[in-house]
Amino acid sequence: MRQLEEYAAKSSKLSVIESLIESGAMSRSDLAEKIGLSRSALTELSRELIEAGLVRETSVVHDGQRQGRPSVLLALNENRGYVLGVSLQDETALLVLCDIHGNVLQNHSFELTTRPEACAAAIRDGMKYILQNKGIQKKNLLGIGLAISGFVDPHSGVCIRSNELDWSDVPIVSVVQRVTGVPTYLENDANAVATGEKLFGNTRKLRNFTIVTLSYAIGAGHYIGGRLYRGASGGAGEIGHYTMDPNGLSCRCGKKGCLDTISGIAAMVDLARNQSLAVENLQDIERLASVGNTAATGILRNAGQALGLAVSYLIQTNNPEAVLFAFTEDIEGGIFLTAVRQAIENNILPRFLPSTKLLFHRAAKSFWARGAASIAAHEFLRTQASL
């Protein structure tokens, strides 16, 4: 009986924290109604969370037309501590310092190395630089989140396979934790972004959504029933390796015709160069297409149609409330994203059209690292709520 009571208390505390993340500051009565607790039970839980330093009281001053005392609201305590997020992708890795609300306070970049010990040392040095620069003591650092492209096991902290880093079965969490002395957490980069958007971004109020990340390669993260869905072995969301053309180009994974070989930004740039187009990025291809270059137009349309078709499969499988496309290049309104939208609308059942929002979001360079920081913030809050 006691174990059931303890479990209920932990679950309720986590519900309080998740509600404050989703909705911001709330009154005790509104919070009790939202999570289905009595006012007295919510008052006791909030007292414990305030004493733990996770929640604070704040007030809203009434306007001139209202009488009485200001309302007392509960909010997450942004002064409880800070988290670091590290994005280990591209040639230049990025480390960001965030508060518990996901606000980026400072960033620091370093040259990405594929040697785990050297990578951990670079993270340690970047951590020291940022903390000193911001005047923050190390004891106030709650955790470090790592976002890696590839297959990872968040529970064991092992990078099972990353083609970009050429890592296989690397216990990167234990390495970074040993070198930095700070609790460290690991997640696939697309899942990290999905968590970041759920905690701090565009999908806080949604329970079922998919995020598609457009970068060097293509990734996806899913929230189903308000929880991150990883699949049985952490491989959910690897849409970049959907086989779209069995006779297509070879992929780094060893298969042929994967979505990454058609719609990944690196693949599009390579294909354009193979057709003698002078391009450095996806924007260059879009610019050529905008002035009538048929080769550039064909590359963008083919890539957009393939990605849209792949996403249409996801929509009909998971029936999400929204699909958020996150990208760092300025490609809104271009041929590629237009082709993506058209392919989705042409290949899903009509009944899904009005109920599935398609959101296109140009993200800052810190987007992936901020997602990694959200992993550390989420794990800290979840752990503290269960104590």
Steps between C-alpha positions, in 0.01 A plus 500: 500500500780738591674428169182591312474827692864584426450422130189721488688784665792475255261488206311804627819700553611422147156606374537833682840561341384397152194725527714799598733427209206481260290792622735727690407652836165378637288551808464211742132461420559491123789257544295270726219492245737434209663193655195372689608558861318650795608851602634368832706228328639752252589738785703227672677399178582860413643555849737206451603618153561854629713367786698295246566817301328372186197729514460857619210729576447806285223755481294672235403857586134572431412778258323811617154353450558210739501515876673293767839339539710392200461137393773264619620273221734204490784489247815301437793646687735613223766574763516136612793440268623476145552232237745458215410361160753367252425434135757261354436546130652694211869590503450752781329369812292740707456525876228720654416603855127517575285576800231257611254664257721430200615857446846500339729715713827442316654273240846372422620313192791262464649286228331162493731209562404136460721382788273459807759608758595809297132579447437480876800723569370761253161493676672543838703796375193661342306448823772670704513793257124560504459463878787738566372748243150500653622495861319171573636243744534143382280376785208683338538300179227236505609287208640469149294375207663349191325486161652260249391403150459123489381213718543553873392327819396779742472255792855365480646821358654319205521624143420177318583631155562845354613516140581868531736444796604150391415372849386149585407400856666806654404557870510875446290590805739332744797663324354854511371454855843385619685784328257780597373376836143595400199265451472434127215378282487377142240513226468471126506850349148486355357374831688775681344760272154348555549519877624858473193603303271318743657661806585847371381551143225482239333176611462545877122463489497201263496138613546333161743648252798423279805718443697454179851645507657613174876516530794309355264203518134457591370396840168486681381496859154404620288586801208262546256546787717776644811281524808469282474181298833326443381155394613165640872562447518878453474491122163668448518799268775388261304617197823599329547130431160433348573331167354734240680361194627137519727568202621836626829628635690320775443633851746516786288241678581243231162499325401659170256779432444622856312827547829659616653435156217697334376764744788556741663840451842344446355268236334788315821703499701202375248431226506866390879499484494180298290693250764776488305748713715729714327466838602491866165444668128453445444875472729511198293230328181694578651819354594323177151352475343843553670629183388206291778243531322176409760271661469679835120497474497126430722423798281701737171359375620141506641540852189678627266240354698215656500664845131588476415143403699365797325740739161402360575144616571634849178698510288203402683276749507726808222754425686791670343835578788672323820439308768762564780533245811655656780633282788745541527631142284780360284288266146602595282564198740312272439216259622229740256568785217570256557156346505345850162651587342405167621140526357466850163646402484279189586176679307499826134412539277808474375456857854566630533835321302724739627328816875505427685829521813537289738745669823625344748647744832660419714425804800677643841333486459420870181300431659155534716593800197656672317173442789317666475738798130418528592133547709591804227731633229237453704227669584727793141608553369145462756365748436774754125452477542132585706565814 
